Amino acid sequence: MTNLIQEVNLENYIILPEITSGNYWDNHPTLGIEIMELSHRDKKHPQTKEALKQERSFMLNPNELVEAIGLLKSEEVVYNGKGNRISNELKKRFLDELIALKNPWRGTRLDHQYSIITGHLYGVSTHQFDSSGKLIEVLIGLDENTLMEDRISGIDFDDWIKNPNQSGLPRKNVKEGRLYYWKPREGKVAGFGADAFRADLVCDGNPLGSGADLGVRRAKILDRETIYQIKHQKEIKSEEKPKISEEEKKERIRKIGGSYLQDIFEMGRGIDLD
């Protein structure tokens, strides 16, 4: 089966630098997260996952969503998918697209589906990355320190983002706040959404439900093969870009702390790095 790359606007993506902390639940290679586009609307959860697979993309899990939000809320330098540093103003626009209380409703599917393994022990169908950086589907236990009661009164958004459990969900002792929370339930899936009136972290979504305001923030592993396919998704003749000095090249790679920019530089023109 041939995996296809759809047309990609890398300016809509942010880079999550590689993590190799030794914690299996949050290790990942360099990732690109499409923030400014809610894609694959009007699809059911299983259909969405399959469509993403065909595009060499995948659905964010709660850990990755928390990491992306935390990065955008931080003082850290953030790069778009072209390797360009984004301004603080653009960081805010990206963050607002995810979490701001504004219309329309933006519902983001998350790669978490819950099942009961035995008794009251919950399992989670999701993805992780093996030692080579390859995405693998897994069934793992839900962190026992997960808040297992609905909080219509709300939980504290920042407390969740700053201190998630291993499953990327709120801990039992999460502070009270204004984020609506619906606990994991058997057979259900997770999602995050916001409109002008409220924001919700939902772990009891219907996997067969769909809607025009429910989609995904497409994610990609930014390896050499993906970069190549993105660059050649159209036959475009572009003018030769001015060459970047070796010193500037090394400095940009050092700042982002990963191999993604190295691959872009080595593969030459086709992605702007100005």
C-alpha positions as CSV (number, residue, x, y, z in Angstrom):
1,M,0.0,0.0,0.0
2,T,1.4,3.4,-1.0
3,N,1.2,6.1,1.6
4,L,0.3,9.5,0.1
5,I,1.3,13.0,1.1
6,Q,-1.4,15.5,0.7
7,E,-0.6,19.1,-0.1
8,V,1.0,20.6,3.0
9,N,1.5,24.2,4.1
10,L,4.4,23.9,6.5
11,E,3.7,27.5,7.7
12,N,0.6,26.1,9.5
13,Y,2.8,23.6,11.4
14,I,4.9,24.0,14.5
15,I,7.9,21.8,15.3
16,L,7.9,19.7,18.5
17,P,11.6,18.9,19.0
18,E,12.7,15.4,19.6
19,I,12.4,14.1,23.2
20,T,14.5,11.2,24.4
21,S,14.0,11.5,28.1
22,G,13.8,7.8,28.8
23,N,10.1,8.1,29.7
24,Y,8.3,5.8,27.3
25,W,5.1,7.8,27.4
26,D,6.4,11.0,26.1
27,N,9.5,10.1,23.9
28,H,9.1,11.0,20.3
29,P,11.1,12.0,17.2
30,T,10.9,15.5,15.7
31,L,7.2,16.1,15.0
32,G,5.3,18.7,12.9
33,I,1.9,19.6,14.3
34,E,-0.6,21.4,12.0
35,I,-2.2,24.0,14.3
36,M,-4.0,26.4,11.9
37,E,-6.0,23.8,10.0
38,L,-8.7,21.5,11.4
39,S,-8.7,18.7,8.9
40,H,-10.8,15.5,8.3
41,R,-14.0,16.9,9.5
42,D,-17.3,14.9,9.2
43,K,-15.4,11.6,9.6
44,K,-15.8,9.1,12.4
45,H,-12.9,8.3,14.6
46,P,-11.8,5.0,13.0
47,Q,-12.1,6.5,9.5
48,T,-10.1,9.6,10.5
49,K,-7.2,7.4,11.8
50,E,-7.2,5.4,8.6
51,A,-7.2,8.5,6.4
52,L,-4.3,10.0,8.3
53,K,-2.4,6.8,7.9
54,Q,-2.7,7.0,4.2
55,E,-1.2,10.5,4.3
56,R,1.7,9.5,6.5
57,S,0.2,11.5,9.3
58,F,-1.4,10.6,12.6
59,M,-3.7,11.9,15.3
60,L,-2.3,13.7,18.3
61,N,-2.6,12.0,21.7
62,P,-3.2,14.0,24.9
63,N,0.5,14.0,25.8
64,E,1.4,15.6,22.4
65,L,-1.5,18.1,22.7
66,V,-0.3,19.1,26.2
67,E,3.3,19.5,24.9
68,A,2.2,21.6,21.9
69,I,0.1,23.9,24.1
70,G,2.8,24.1,26.7
71,L,5.4,25.1,24.1
72,L,3.1,27.8,22.6
73,K,2.4,29.2,26.1
74,S,6.1,29.2,27.1
75,E,8.9,31.8,26.4
76,E,10.7,29.2,24.3
77,V,11.5,29.8,20.6
78,V,9.0,28.1,18.3
79,Y,9.7,27.1,14.7
80,N,7.2,26.5,11.9
81,G,7.5,23.5,9.7
82,K,9.8,25.3,7.3
83,G,12.3,25.8,10.1
84,N,11.6,29.5,10.5
85,R,11.3,31.1,13.9
86,I,7.7,32.4,14.4
87,S,7.0,35.7,16.1
88,N,5.3,36.1,19.5
89,E,2.3,37.5,17.7
90,L,2.0,34.3,15.6
91,K,2.6,32.1,18.6
92,K,-0.5,33.7,20.2
93,R,-2.5,33.2,17.0
94,F,-1.5,29.5,17.0
95,L,-2.4,29.2,20.7
96,D,-5.7,31.0,20.3
97,E,-6.7,28.6,17.5
98,L,-6.3,25.7,19.9
99,I,-7.7,27.1,23.2
100,A,-9.2,30.6,23.0
101,L,-12.8,31.1,24.0
102,K,-14.1,32.3,20.7
103,N,-16.4,31.1,17.9
104,P,-16.7,28.9,16.0
105,W,-16.5,25.7,18.0
106,R,-13.2,23.8,17.2
107,G,-13.2,20.2,18.3
108,T,-9.9,18.3,18.1
109,R,-9.9,14.5,18.1
110,L,-7.3,12.8,20.3
111,D,-5.8,9.3,19.9
112,H,-7.1,7.8,23.1
113,Q,-9.8,5.1,23.2
114,Y,-10.6,3.5,26.5
115,S,-11.4,-0.1,27.4
116,I,-11.7,-2.0,30.6
117,I,-8.9,-4.6,30.8
118,T,-10.0,-6.2,34.1
119,G,-12.3,-5.1,36.9
120,H,-11.8,-1.3,37.2
121,L,-8.5,-1.2,35.4
122,Y,-8.7,0.9,32.2
123,G,-6.7,0.4,29.1
124,V,-5.9,3.0,26.4
125,S,-5.5,2.3,22.7
126,T,-3.1,5.0,21.5
127,H,0.3,5.3,19.8
128,Q,3.9,5.6,21.0
129,F,7.3,5.6,19.2
130,D,9.8,2.7,19.3
131,S,13.5,3.2,19.7
132,S,14.0,3.9,16.0
133,G,11.3,6.6,16.0
134,K,8.7,4.6,14.3
135,L,5.0,5.1,15.3
136,I,3.4,2.0,16.8
137,E,-0.1,1.3,17.9
138,V,-0.3,0.2,21.5
139,L,-2.7,-0.9,24.3
140,I,-1.4,0.3,27.6
141,G,-2.8,0.9,31.1
142,L,-4.4,4.2,31.9
143,D,-2.4,6.0,34.5
144,E,-3.9,5.2,37.9
145,N,-3.5,8.8,38.9
146,T,-6.2,9.9,36.5
147,L,-9.1,12.0,37.6
148,M,-12.0,9.5,37.3
149,E,-15.0,11.8,38.0
150,D,-16.7,14.4,35.8
151,R,-15.9,17.9,36.7
152,I,-18.7,20.1,35.3
153,S,-17.6,22.7,37.8
154,G,-14.3,22.7,36.0
155,I,-10.6,21.9,36.4
156,D,-7.7,24.4,36.2
157,F,-6.4,24.4,32.6
158,D,-2.9,25.5,33.5
159,D,-2.6,22.9,36.3
160,W,-3.4,20.2,33.7
161,I,-1.0,21.5,31.1
162,K,1.9,22.0,33.6
163,N,1.4,18.8,35.5
164,P,-0.3,16.1,33.4
165,N,0.0,12.4,34.3
166,Q,1.7,9.8,32.2
167,S,-1.4,9.4,30.0
168,G,-1.5,13.2,29.4
169,L,-4.7,13.6,31.4
170,P,-5.5,15.5,34.6
171,R,-4.3,14.1,37.9
172,K,-6.7,13.2,40.7
173,N,-5.6,16.3,42.7
174,V,-5.9,18.7,39.8
175,K,-7.0,22.2,40.9
176,E,-10.4,23.6,40.3
177,G,-11.0,25.9,37.4
178,R,-13.1,26.6,34.3
179,L,-12.2,23.8,32.0
180,Y,-15.0,21.3,31.7
181,Y,-13.8,17.7,32.2
182,W,-15.5,14.4,31.3
183,K,-13.8,11.3,32.6
184,P,-12.8,8.2,30.5
185,R,-15.5,5.7,29.9
186,E,-15.4,2.2,28.3
187,G,-15.4,2.3,24.5
188,K,-15.2,6.1,24.3
189,V,-12.6,8.4,22.8
190,A,-10.9,11.7,23.9
191,G,-11.1,15.1,22.4
192,F,-10.5,18.8,23.2
193,G,-12.7,21.7,22.1
194,A,-13.5,25.3,22.7
195,D,-15.9,28.0,21.6
196,A,-16.9,31.4,22.9
197,F,-18.6,30.1,26.0
198,R,-16.5,27.2,27.2
199,A,-13.6,24.7,26.7
200,D,-13.9,21.0,27.3
201,L,-11.5,18.1,27.7
202,V,-13.7,15.1,26.8
203,C,-12.8,11.5,27.5
204,D,-16.3,10.0,26.8
205,G,-16.7,10.9,23.1
206,N,-18.6,8.6,20.7
207,P,-16.0,7.1,18.3
208,L,-18.8,6.9,15.6
209,G,-19.8,10.5,16.0
210,S,-18.9,13.1,13.5
211,G,-19.5,16.8,12.7
212,A,-18.4,19.8,10.6
213,D,-16.7,21.3,13.7
214,L,-14.9,18.1,14.7
215,G,-11.6,17.2,13.1
216,V,-7.9,16.7,13.8
217,R,-4.7,18.7,14.1
218,R,-2.7,16.6,11.7
219,A,0.7,15.5,12.9
220,K,3.7,14.1,11.0
221,I,7.1,12.6,11.8
222,L,9.5,14.9,10.2
223,D,12.0,12.4,8.9
224,R,14.0,12.6,5.7
225,E,11.4,10.6,3.6
226,T,8.5,12.9,4.7
227,I,10.5,16.0,3.9
228,Y,11.3,14.7,0.4
229,Q,7.6,13.8,-0.3
230,I,6.4,17.2,0.9
231,K,8.9,19.0,-1.3
232,H,7.9,16.9,-4.4
233,Q,4.1,16.9,-3.9
234,K,3.9,19.3,-6.9
235,E,6.1,19.7,-9.9
236,I,7.2,23.3,-9.2
237,K,10.1,25.0,-10.8
238,S,11.5,27.4,-8.2
239,E,14.4,29.9,-8.5
240,E,17.6,29.0,-6.8
241,K,17.6,30.2,-3.2
242,P,20.5,32.2,-1.9
243,K,22.9,29.9,-0.1
244,I,23.2,30.0,3.6
245,S,26.6,30.2,5.2
246,E,27.9,27.2,7.1
247,E,28.1,29.3,10.3
248,E,24.4,30.4,10.0
249,K,23.4,26.8,9.2
250,K,25.1,25.4,12.4
251,E,23.6,28.2,14.5
252,R,20.0,27.4,13.3
253,I,20.5,23.7,13.9
254,R,21.9,24.4,17.3
255,K,18.9,26.6,18.3
256,I,16.3,24.0,17.3
257,G,18.2,21.1,18.9
258,G,17.2,18.4,16.4
259,S,18.0,16.8,13.1
260,Y,15.0,18.2,11.2
261,L,16.8,21.3,10.0
262,Q,19.9,19.4,9.2
263,D,17.9,17.3,6.8
264,I,16.3,20.4,5.2
265,F,19.7,22.0,4.7
266,E,21.2,18.8,3.2
267,M,18.4,18.4,0.8
268,G,18.8,21.9,-0.6
269,R,16.2,24.2,-2.0
270,G,12.5,23.8,-2.0
271,I,11.7,24.8,1.6
272,D,12.3,28.4,2.6
273,L,14.6,29.0,5.6
274,D,14.7,32.8,5.5
